[in-house]
Amino acid sequence: MRRLAGIAAAALAAAWTVCAHAEDTVKIGLVNEATGPNAEAGVYTHNGAKLALAEINAAGGVLGKKLELKLEDNQSTNPGTVLAFSKLFGEGGIVAIIGPIRSTQIQAASPTVAKAGIPTMIGGTDPSLTKVNNRWVFRARPNDSYSSRVIADFGVNTLKKQKWAIIHSTDAFGSGGMNALTAALKSFGVTPVLVQGYTNNSQDFTPVVLAIKKSGADVIGSYMTNSPDVGIFAKQLRQLGVAAEWVGSPSVVTDTAMKLAGPALHGVYGIADFTPDATPESKAYTKLYRDTYKLDPDVYSSWAYDALRVLALAINTARSTDPEAIRKAIVSIKGWKGVEGTYNFDENGDGLRGYNVVKNEAGKVAFIKHIDFKD
């Protein structure tokens, strides 16, 4: 009996040790594209989150405990995203989540997030994502109601272009961006000569390119979700002799798109929430990322870096991991400088309201100017 009691006591002590170890960390989930067609982007996202994790833990973590990042692969799909969120919510102990950058994936998972009631940072820029009666979604990037205004203003007033072709993916991000850009151009008295959608992961953009050529457009405004699509489209655009100016959403200046397209993207303008040389914060982050990974950072990494730091700031400010306390702390963040810009969260969960105008100059992203909005 004494031997059995000793075994039981040892087992109980071991169990307490495991529990104590588990309670020594604060767990945050990361729903990321580890596999599938967007896996390269997922590497950048994970890299950015890991840099933030290392910095936060080196500075003492949150609430005196280390942060722990729990990764779930969404396989670059909408169903995979819903499943990944469900796994994290079902695991227990997750106090917040960094969700995907794809608007269509967030749209699919939003009901699951709302039901779980756990603060979730997102990178999708479809304006509707923070306006669908889901108080648990917070955006670590500016939304496309701002990007469209910057694209239209720059194209009409700086490039002096009136004959617009809008090219967009037919998912939530692309359709939302197309609608916003059409409205923004209308405010300048411009009606596009072509509005053309396409399906993500297309391999042949010839019909789209020929439609642009036939329309006589002298400038292209694009909302393209996936960087590989940008690379393919850019090459076929130039191969078929279309020389129109191009002002695109952030995907046109991602590292993946520029590597795939090469010279076909040279001279293209983009709007970007993250630009290496835009601010002291983005310059410092760029150096850190290059020193750590021997790669140039892009928006896939920068938004995740900021998202984790926002969550850490909110948890420490709240002095709690209670979801309602974290939510209140996030929406109270004002004037906080991240690598994406200066955050001023509103009750909807939007933190940023500006974009940088940039240009691809021989494979390097050159900063032109930053435009911020108050509303």
Sine and cosine of phi, psi and omega as CSV:
sin_phi,cos_phi,sin_psi,cos_psi,sin_omega,cos_omega
0.00,0.00,-0.66,0.75,0.02,-1.00
-0.89,0.46,-0.59,0.81,0.02,-1.00
-0.91,0.41,-0.69,0.72,0.02,-1.00
-0.90,0.43,-0.63,0.78,0.03,-1.00
-0.89,0.45,-0.62,0.79,0.02,-1.00
-0.91,0.42,-0.66,0.75,0.03,-1.00
-0.89,0.45,-0.70,0.72,0.00,-1.00
-0.88,0.47,-0.67,0.74,0.00,-1.00
-0.90,0.44,-0.65,0.76,0.01,-1.00
-0.91,0.42,-0.66,0.75,0.01,-1.00
-0.90,0.44,-0.67,0.75,0.02,-1.00
-0.90,0.45,-0.67,0.74,0.03,-1.00
-0.89,0.46,-0.65,0.76,0.02,-1.00
-0.90,0.44,-0.65,0.76,0.01,-1.00
-0.89,0.45,-0.68,0.73,0.03,-1.00
-0.89,0.46,-0.60,0.80,0.02,-1.00
-0.90,0.44,-0.68,0.73,0.03,-1.00
-0.88,0.47,-0.71,0.70,0.00,-1.00
-0.89,0.46,-0.68,0.73,-0.01,-1.00
-0.89,0.46,-0.63,0.77,0.01,-1.00
-0.91,0.41,-0.66,0.75,0.00,-1.00
-0.89,0.46,-0.62,0.78,-0.02,-1.00
-0.98,0.22,-0.13,0.99,0.03,-1.00
-0.98,0.22,-0.17,0.99,-0.01,-1.00
-0.83,-0.55,0.42,-0.91,0.14,-0.99
-0.94,-0.33,0.86,-0.52,-0.14,-0.99
-0.99,-0.12,0.77,-0.64,0.09,-1.00
-0.84,-0.54,0.73,-0.68,-0.01,-1.00
-1.00,0.08,0.43,-0.90,0.10,-1.00
-0.73,-0.68,0.93,-0.36,0.09,-1.00
-1.00,-0.03,0.91,-0.41,-0.20,-0.98
-0.64,-0.77,0.38,-0.92,-0.01,-1.00
-1.00,0.07,0.97,0.24,-0.02,-1.00
-0.97,0.23,-0.47,0.89,0.04,-1.00
-0.72,-0.69,0.12,-0.99,0.00,-1.00
1.00,-0.08,-0.09,-1.00,-0.11,-0.99
-0.91,0.42,-0.34,0.94,-0.01,-1.00
-0.96,-0.29,0.40,0.92,-0.08,-1.00
-0.89,0.46,-0.55,0.84,0.01,-1.00
-0.90,0.44,-0.66,0.75,0.07,-1.00
-0.88,0.47,-0.61,0.79,0.02,-1.00
-0.88,0.48,-0.55,0.84,0.05,-1.00
-0.89,0.46,-0.70,0.71,0.01,-1.00
-0.89,0.46,-0.68,0.73,0.01,-1.00
-0.87,0.49,-0.73,0.69,0.00,-1.00
-0.90,0.44,-0.64,0.77,0.03,-1.00
-0.86,0.51,-0.71,0.70,0.00,-1.00
-0.89,0.46,-0.69,0.73,0.01,-1.00
-0.90,0.44,-0.64,0.77,0.00,-1.00
-0.92,0.40,-0.60,0.80,0.06,-1.00
-0.89,0.46,-0.70,0.72,0.02,-1.00
-0.90,0.43,-0.66,0.75,0.01,-1.00
-0.85,0.52,-0.71,0.70,-0.01,-1.00
-0.89,0.45,-0.67,0.75,0.00,-1.00
-0.91,0.42,-0.71,0.70,-0.03,-1.00
-0.89,0.46,-0.72,0.70,-0.02,-1.00
-0.93,0.37,-0.56,0.83,0.06,-1.00
-0.91,0.41,-0.45,0.89,-0.01,-1.00
-1.00,-0.03,0.12,0.99,0.06,-1.00
0.92,-0.39,0.00,1.00,0.04,-1.00
0.96,0.29,-0.54,-0.84,0.04,-1.00
-0.80,-0.60,0.68,-0.73,0.00,-1.00
0.81,0.59,0.52,0.85,0.01,-1.00
0.98,0.21,0.16,0.99,-0.01,-1.00
-0.85,-0.53,0.37,-0.93,0.07,-1.00
-0.96,0.27,0.57,-0.82,0.16,-0.99
-0.99,0.13,0.61,-0.79,0.08,-1.00
-0.83,-0.55,0.72,-0.70,-0.01,-1.00
-0.97,-0.25,0.83,-0.56,0.00,-1.00
-0.95,-0.32,0.92,-0.39,-0.07,-1.00
-1.00,-0.02,0.72,-0.69,0.17,-0.99
-0.80,-0.60,0.78,-0.62,-0.01,-1.00
-0.98,0.18,0.77,-0.63,0.07,-1.00
-0.99,-0.16,0.05,1.00,0.08,-1.00
0.86,0.50,0.36,0.93,0.03,-1.00
0.90,0.44,0.43,0.90,-0.04,-1.00
-0.77,-0.64,0.33,-0.95,0.09,-1.00
-0.92,0.40,-0.77,0.64,0.03,-1.00
-0.87,0.50,-0.61,0.79,0.04,-1.00
-0.89,0.45,-0.56,0.83,0.02,-1.00
-0.92,0.39,-0.72,0.70,0.03,-1.00
-0.87,0.50,-0.68,0.73,0.00,-1.00
-0.90,0.43,-0.66,0.75,-0.01,-1.00
-0.89,0.45,-0.69,0.73,0.06,-1.00
-0.88,0.47,-0.70,0.71,-0.02,-1.00
-0.87,0.49,-0.63,0.77,0.03,-1.00
-0.89,0.45,-0.71,0.71,-0.01,-1.00
-0.91,0.41,-0.68,0.73,0.01,-1.00
-0.91,0.42,-0.59,0.80,-0.03,-1.00
-0.97,0.25,-0.34,0.94,-0.07,-1.00
-0.93,0.35,-0.57,0.82,-0.04,-1.00
1.00,0.08,0.55,-0.83,0.05,-1.00
1.00,0.07,-0.11,0.99,0.05,-1.00
-0.99,0.15,0.85,-0.52,-0.08,-1.00
-0.99,-0.11,-0.32,0.95,0.03,-1.00
-0.30,-0.95,0.26,-0.97,-0.05,-1.00
-0.67,-0.74,0.61,-0.80,0.23,-0.97
-0.99,-0.16,0.91,-0.42,-0.04,-1.00
-1.00,0.02,-0.24,-0.97,-0.08,-1.00
-0.99,0.17,0.13,-0.99,0.08,-1.00
-1.00,-0.05,-0.24,0.97,-0.07,-1.00
-1.00,0.08,0.84,-0.54,-0.02,-1.00
-0.86,0.51,-0.65,0.76,-0.05,-1.00
-0.91,0.41,-0.55,0.83,0.04,-1.00
-0.94,0.33,-0.64,0.77,0.02,-1.00
-0.92,0.38,-0.65,0.76,0.04,-1.00
-0.85,0.53,-0.68,0.74,0.00,-1.00
-0.91,0.41,-0.60,0.80,-0.09,-1.00
-1.00,-0.04,-0.15,0.99,-0.11,-0.99
-0.82,0.58,-0.69,0.72,0.04,-1.00
-0.87,0.49,-0.58,0.81,0.03,-1.00
-0.92,0.40,-0.66,0.75,0.02,-1.00
-0.91,0.42,-0.71,0.71,-0.01,-1.00
-0.88,0.48,-0.65,0.76,-0.01,-1.00
-0.93,0.37,-0.62,0.79,-0.03,-1.00
-0.96,0.29,-0.53,0.84,0.02,-1.00
0.92,0.39,0.67,0.74,0.02,-1.00
-0.87,-0.50,0.76,-0.65,-0.02,-1.00
-0.82,0.57,0.77,-0.64,-0.07,-1.00
-0.74,-0.67,0.85,-0.52,0.08,-1.00
-1.00,0.06,0.67,-0.74,-0.01,-1.00
-0.79,-0.61,0.35,-0.94,0.04,-1.00
-0.91,-0.42,-0.06,1.00,0.01,-1.00
-0.93,0.37,0.59,-0.81,-0.13,-0.99
-0.94,-0.34,0.07,1.00,0.11,-0.99
-0.86,0.51,0.86,-0.51,-0.08,-1.00
-0.83,0.56,-0.50,0.87,-0.10,-0.99
-0.94,0.33,-0.28,0.96,-0.13,-0.99
-0.88,0.47,-0.50,0.86,0.02,-1.00
-0.99,-0.16,0.22,0.98,-0.06,-1.00
-0.78,-0.63,0.53,0.85,-0.05,-1.00
-0.88,-0.47,0.60,0.80,0.05,-1.00
0.86,0.51,0.63,0.77,0.07,-1.00
-0.82,-0.57,0.99,-0.17,-0.09,-1.00
-0.99,0.17,0.07,1.00,-0.06,-1.00
-0.96,-0.26,0.10,0.99,-0.01,-1.00
-0.96,-0.26,0.77,-0.64,-0.01,-1.00
-0.75,-0.66,0.71,-0.70,-0.14,-0.99
-0.98,-0.22,0.78,-0.63,0.02,-1.00
-0.98,-0.19,0.43,0.90,0.08,-1.00
-0.55,-0.83,0.35,-0.94,0.12,-0.99
-0.96,0.29,0.50,-0.87,-0.02,-1.00
-1.00,-0.01,0.11,-0.99,-0.16,-0.99
-0.98,0.20,-0.06,1.00,0.16,-0.99
-0.93,0.36,-0.40,0.92,0.06,-1.00
-1.00,-0.01,-0.65,0.76,-0.02,-1.00
-0.88,0.47,-0.64,0.77,-0.02,-1.00
-0.90,0.43,-0.61,0.79,0.01,-1.00
-0.93,0.38,-0.59,0.80,0.03,-1.00
-0.94,0.34,-0.70,0.71,0.02,-1.00
-0.86,0.51,-0.75,0.66,-0.03,-1.00
-0.90,0.43,-0.72,0.70,-0.02,-1.00
-0.88,0.47,-0.71,0.70,-0.03,-1.00
-0.92,0.39,-0.70,0.72,-0.04,-1.00
-0.92,0.39,-0.65,0.76,-0.05,-1.00
-0.99,0.16,-0.74,0.67,-0.14,-0.99
-1.00,0.00,-0.49,0.87,0.01,-1.00
-0.99,-0.11,-0.77,0.64,0.01,-1.00
-0.99,0.14,-0.24,0.97,0.04,-1.00
0.88,0.48,0.67,0.74,-0.02,-1.00
-0.96,-0.27,0.67,-0.75,-0.04,-1.00
-0.87,-0.49,-0.38,0.93,-0.08,-1.00
-0.98,-0.19,1.00,-0.05,-0.16,-0.99
-0.99,-0.16,0.67,-0.74,0.25,-0.97
-0.93,-0.37,0.81,-0.59,0.05,-1.00
-0.98,-0.22,0.86,-0.51,0.01,-1.00
-0.92,-0.38,0.78,-0.62,-0.11,-0.99
-0.52,-0.85,0.53,-0.85,0.17,-0.99
-0.94,0.33,0.43,-0.90,-0.08,-1.00
-1.00,-0.03,0.20,0.98,0.06,-1.00
-0.99,0.11,-0.13,-0.99,-0.07,-1.00
-0.88,0.48,-0.68,0.74,-0.01,-1.00
-0.90,0.44,-0.79,0.62,-0.07,-1.00
-0.91,0.42,-0.67,0.75,-0.01,-1.00
-0.93,0.36,-0.65,0.76,0.04,-1.00
-0.90,0.43,-0.66,0.75,0.03,-1.00
-0.91,0.42,-0.65,0.76,0.02,-1.00
-0.87,0.49,-0.72,0.69,0.01,-1.00
-0.89,0.46,-0.67,0.75,-0.01,-1.00
-0.92,0.39,-0.64,0.77,0.00,-1.00
-0.94,0.35,-0.63,0.78,0.05,-1.00
-0.86,0.50,-0.68,0.73,0.01,-1.00
-0.92,0.38,-0.65,0.76,0.00,-1.00
-0.90,0.43,-0.67,0.74,0.04,-1.00
-0.90,0.43,-0.60,0.80,0.02,-1.00
-0.87,0.50,-0.58,0.82,0.01,-1.00
-0.91,0.41,-0.33,0.94,0.08,-1.00
-0.99,-0.15,0.12,0.99,0.01,-1.00
0.98,0.21,0.39,0.92,-0.05,-1.00
-0.92,-0.39,0.76,-0.65,0.13,-0.99
-0.93,-0.37,0.83,-0.56,-0.03,-1.00
-0.85,0.53,0.60,-0.80,0.08,-1.00
-0.99,0.14,-0.26,0.96,0.02,-1.00
-0.44,-0.90,0.71,-0.70,0.19,-0.98
-0.81,-0.59,0.92,-0.40,-0.16,-0.99
-0.76,-0.65,0.84,-0.54,0.07,-1.00
-0.99,-0.14,0.26,-0.97,0.06,-1.00
-0.48,-0.88,0.29,-0.96,0.00,-1.00
-1.00,-0.02,0.68,-0.73,0.03,-1.00
-0.81,0.59,0.52,-0.86,0.02,-1.00
0.91,0.41,0.51,0.86,0.09,-1.00
-0.95,0.31,0.55,-0.84,0.02,-1.00
-0.97,-0.26,-0.26,0.96,-0.04,-1.00
-0.72,-0.70,0.93,-0.36,0.00,-1.00
-0.98,-0.19,0.26,0.97,-0.05,-1.00
-0.82,0.57,-0.73,0.69,0.01,-1.00
-0.87,0.49,-0.60,0.80,0.01,-1.00
-0.92,0.40,-0.72,0.70,-0.02,-1.00
-0.89,0.45,-0.68,0.73,0.00,-1.00
-0.90,0.43,-0.58,0.82,0.05,-1.00
-0.91,0.42,-0.62,0.79,0.05,-1.00
-0.90,0.44,-0.71,0.70,-0.03,-1.00
-0.87,0.49,-0.69,0.72,-0.02,-1.00
-0.92,0.39,-0.52,0.86,-0.07,-1.00
-0.95,0.30,-0.36,0.93,-0.05,-1.00
0.97,0.23,0.28,0.96,0.00,-1.00
-0.87,0.48,0.63,-0.78,0.07,-1.00
-0.95,-0.32,0.05,1.00,0.10,-1.00
-0.46,-0.89,0.61,-0.79,0.02,-1.00
-0.92,-0.38,0.78,-0.63,0.19,-0.98
-0.94,-0.33,0.81,-0.58,-0.12,-0.99
-0.80,-0.60,0.57,-0.82,0.19,-0.98
-0.80,-0.60,1.00,-0.02,-0.07,-1.00
-0.92,-0.39,0.82,-0.57,-0.14,-0.99
-0.95,0.32,-0.77,0.63,-0.17,-0.99
-0.98,-0.22,0.73,-0.68,-0.01,-1.00
-0.86,0.51,-0.64,0.77,0.04,-1.00
-0.86,0.51,-0.58,0.82,0.05,-1.00
-0.89,0.45,-0.63,0.77,0.03,-1.00
-0.86,0.51,-0.71,0.71,-0.02,-1.00
-0.88,0.48,-0.71,0.71,0.00,-1.00
-0.91,0.41,-0.73,0.69,-0.01,-1.00
-0.87,0.50,-0.69,0.72,-0.04,-1.00
-0.88,0.47,-0.70,0.71,0.00,-1.00
-0.90,0.44,-0.71,0.70,-0.02,-1.00
-0.94,0.35,-0.52,0.86,0.05,-1.00
-0.88,0.48,-0.75,0.66,-0.03,-1.00
-0.96,0.28,-0.59,0.81,0.02,-1.00
-0.88,0.48,-0.53,0.85,-0.02,-1.00
-1.00,-0.08,0.20,0.98,0.19,-0.98
0.99,0.16,0.33,0.94,0.06,-1.00
-1.00,0.06,0.88,-0.48,-0.07,-1.00
-0.93,-0.37,0.30,0.95,-0.03,-1.00
-0.88,0.47,0.48,-0.88,0.15,-0.99
-0.88,0.47,0.35,-0.94,-0.05,-1.00
-0.60,-0.80,0.81,-0.58,0.10,-1.00
-0.82,-0.57,0.94,-0.33,-0.15,-0.99
-0.90,-0.44,0.21,-0.98,0.10,-1.00
-0.92,0.38,0.12,-0.99,-0.14,-0.99
-0.81,0.59,-0.39,0.92,-0.04,-1.00
-0.89,0.45,-0.38,0.93,-0.03,-1.00
-0.96,0.28,-0.26,0.96,-0.01,-1.00
-0.87,-0.49,0.38,0.92,0.14,-0.99
-0.98,0.22,0.43,-0.90,-0.03,-1.00
-0.87,0.49,-0.64,0.77,0.00,-1.00
-0.88,0.48,-0.75,0.66,-0.02,-1.00
-0.89,0.46,-0.69,0.72,-0.05,-1.00
-0.92,0.38,-0.58,0.81,0.05,-1.00
-0.93,0.38,-0.67,0.74,-0.02,-1.00
-0.93,0.37,-0.65,0.76,-0.09,-1.00
-0.99,0.11,-0.50,0.86,-0.05,-1.00
0.85,0.53,-0.71,-0.70,-0.05,-1.00
-0.87,0.50,-0.34,0.94,0.00,-1.00
-0.89,0.46,-0.37,0.93,0.03,-1.00
-0.98,-0.19,-0.03,1.00,0.02,-1.00
-0.89,0.45,0.70,-0.72,0.01,-1.00
1.00,0.06,-0.08,1.00,-0.01,-1.00
-0.98,0.17,0.64,-0.77,0.08,-1.00
-1.00,-0.07,0.50,-0.86,0.08,-1.00
-0.61,-0.79,0.27,-0.96,0.19,-0.98
-0.94,-0.35,0.65,-0.76,-0.12,-0.99
-0.60,-0.80,0.75,-0.67,0.08,-1.00
-0.97,0.26,-0.55,0.84,0.10,-1.00
-0.94,-0.33,0.77,-0.63,0.10,-0.99
-0.66,-0.75,0.78,-0.63,-0.10,-0.99
-0.79,0.61,-0.61,0.79,-0.13,-0.99
-0.97,-0.25,0.26,0.97,-0.12,-0.99
-0.97,0.25,-0.62,0.78,-0.09,-1.00
-0.62,-0.79,0.26,-0.97,0.10,-1.00
-0.85,0.53,-0.59,0.81,-0.01,-1.00
-0.92,0.39,-0.68,0.73,0.00,-1.00
-0.94,0.34,-0.55,0.84,0.06,-1.00
-0.91,0.42,-0.69,0.72,0.00,-1.00
-0.91,0.42,-0.65,0.76,0.02,-1.00
-0.91,0.42,-0.67,0.74,0.01,-1.00
-0.86,0.51,-0.69,0.72,0.02,-1.00
-0.90,0.45,-0.70,0.71,0.00,-1.00
-0.88,0.48,-0.70,0.71,-0.03,-1.00
-0.90,0.43,-0.71,0.70,0.01,-1.00
-0.89,0.45,-0.67,0.74,0.00,-1.00
-0.90,0.43,-0.56,0.83,-0.07,-1.00
-0.99,0.13,-0.71,0.71,-0.16,-0.99
-0.93,-0.36,-0.11,0.99,-0.04,-1.00
0.86,0.52,0.55,0.84,0.03,-1.00
-0.69,-0.72,0.35,-0.93,0.13,-0.99
-0.99,0.10,0.70,-0.72,0.02,-1.00
-0.98,0.21,0.34,-0.94,0.15,-0.99
-0.60,-0.80,-0.17,-0.98,-0.12,-0.99
-0.89,0.46,-0.47,0.88,0.00,-1.00
-0.88,0.47,-0.56,0.83,0.01,-1.00
-1.00,0.03,-0.63,0.78,-0.14,-0.99
-0.91,0.40,-0.65,0.76,-0.04,-1.00
-0.93,0.37,-0.59,0.81,0.01,-1.00
-0.93,0.36,-0.59,0.81,0.07,-1.00
-0.87,0.50,-0.75,0.66,0.02,-1.00
-0.91,0.41,-0.65,0.76,-0.07,-1.00
-0.86,0.51,-0.70,0.72,-0.01,-1.00
-0.93,0.37,-0.61,0.79,0.02,-1.00
-0.93,0.37,-0.58,0.82,0.09,-1.00
-0.88,0.47,-0.71,0.71,0.01,-1.00
-0.89,0.46,-0.68,0.74,0.02,-1.00
-0.89,0.46,-0.69,0.72,0.03,-1.00
-0.86,0.50,-0.70,0.71,-0.03,-1.00
-0.91,0.41,-0.67,0.74,0.00,-1.00
-0.89,0.45,-0.70,0.71,0.02,-1.00
-0.92,0.40,-0.61,0.79,0.03,-1.00
-0.92,0.40,-0.66,0.75,0.00,-1.00
-0.95,0.30,-0.40,0.92,-0.10,-0.99
0.83,0.55,0.60,0.80,-0.08,-1.00
-0.26,-0.96,0.39,-0.92,0.16,-0.99
-0.96,-0.28,0.21,0.98,0.09,-1.00
-0.90,0.43,0.77,-0.63,-0.07,-1.00
-0.82,0.58,-0.68,0.73,-0.02,-1.00
-0.91,0.41,-0.60,0.80,0.02,-1.00
-0.93,0.37,-0.64,0.77,0.03,-1.00
-0.91,0.42,-0.69,0.72,0.02,-1.00
-0.85,0.53,-0.74,0.68,0.00,-1.00
-0.87,0.49,-0.63,0.78,0.00,-1.00
-0.93,0.36,-0.59,0.80,0.01,-1.00
-0.90,0.43,-0.77,0.64,-0.07,-1.00
-0.94,0.34,-0.20,0.98,0.06,-1.00
-1.00,0.02,-0.12,0.99,-0.03,-1.00
-0.94,0.35,0.86,-0.52,0.01,-1.00
-0.70,-0.71,0.70,-0.71,0.09,-1.00
0.94,0.35,0.36,0.93,0.00,-1.00
-1.00,0.05,0.81,-0.59,-0.08,-1.00
-1.00,-0.02,0.91,-0.42,0.10,-1.00
-0.94,-0.35,-0.08,-1.00,0.00,-1.00
-0.98,0.21,-0.31,0.95,0.05,-1.00
-1.00,0.09,-0.34,0.94,-0.04,-1.00
0.54,-0.84,-0.23,-0.97,0.00,-1.00
-1.00,-0.10,0.85,-0.53,-0.12,-0.99
-1.00,0.00,0.77,-0.64,0.14,-0.99
-0.68,-0.73,1.00,-0.06,-0.11,-0.99
-0.96,0.27,0.60,-0.80,0.13,-0.99
-0.95,-0.31,0.03,-1.00,-0.06,-1.00
-0.91,0.42,-0.39,0.92,0.04,-1.00
-0.96,0.28,-0.36,0.93,-0.03,-1.00
0.97,-0.24,0.17,0.99,0.06,-1.00
-1.00,-0.02,0.74,-0.67,-0.09,-1.00
-0.94,-0.34,-0.36,0.93,-0.10,-1.00
-0.79,-0.61,0.51,-0.86,-0.06,-1.00
-0.67,-0.74,0.50,0.87,-0.02,-1.00
-0.52,-0.86,0.32,-0.95,0.02,-1.00
-0.69,-0.73,0.41,-0.91,0.15,-0.99
-0.99,-0.10,0.61,-0.79,0.20,-0.98
-1.00,-0.08,0.78,-0.62,-0.06,-1.00
-0.73,-0.68,0.18,-0.98,0.03,-1.00
-0.64,-0.77,0.64,-0.77,0.09,-1.00
-0.99,0.13,0.97,-0.26,0.01,-1.00
-0.95,-0.30,0.99,-0.15,0.02,-1.00
0.81,0.58,0.65,0.76,0.07,-1.00
1.00,-0.03,0.02,1.00,0.04,-1.00
-0.88,-0.47,0.64,-0.77,0.00,-1.00
-0.99,0.10,0.88,-0.47,-0.02,-1.00
-0.97,-0.26,0.80,-0.60,0.01,-1.00
-0.97,0.26,0.75,-0.66,0.03,-1.00
-0.96,-0.28,-0.84,0.54,0.05,-1.00
-0.27,-0.96,0.28,-0.96,0.04,-1.00
-0.92,-0.40,0.67,-0.74,0.03,-1.00
-0.82,-0.58,0.85,-0.53,0.03,-1.00
-0.93,-0.37,0.49,-0.87,0.05,-1.00
-0.84,-0.54,0.49,-0.87,0.03,-1.00
-1.00,-0.04,-0.32,0.95,-0.01,-1.00
-0.75,-0.66,0.00,0.00,0.00,0.00
